[in-house]
Amino acid sequence: MTIVLDTNVLVSGLIQSENPPGQIIDRLRSGEISLAVDDRVLFEYANVLGRPYFRRYFSEFEKDIILEFIGTDSLRILCTKRIKQLPDPDDACFAEVSIAAGVPLVTGNVKHFPDTQCLGVKILTPAQFLDLLDPA
């Protein structure tokens, strides 16, 4: 299954492997799921993972390996629809990639993606996404 992964889930999953975001990262590493991205999403990942704060969790070398893996193994998307008026305008690229790819967006900030603005994008928390993969 292919998804769009909000940066907050990526970072959380890289820092703590036991939580739902960490389980998503494990499934990404195993090839069970894949990501849809565009250049804006990749830039956001690189920008956030490159912050000095995160050096306590992974080195510059490890960050580069993570970004190379994502850049190489992800589905590259060209977005043609633009979303305006999100609570955080910087989040629009994630919803736009989801629309263009026709895949769910997994985020820890569901409230940043109101249904009225996201043109039918399926917005899931990490736990909801895992439940979708492994129904009880």
Secondary structure by P-SEA (a helix, b strand, c coil): cbbbbcaaaaaaaaaccccaaaaaaaaaaaccbbbbbcaaaaaaaaaaaacccccccccaaaaaaaaaaaaccbbbbbbcccccccccccaaaaaaaaaaacbbbbcccccccccccccccccccaaaaaaaaccc
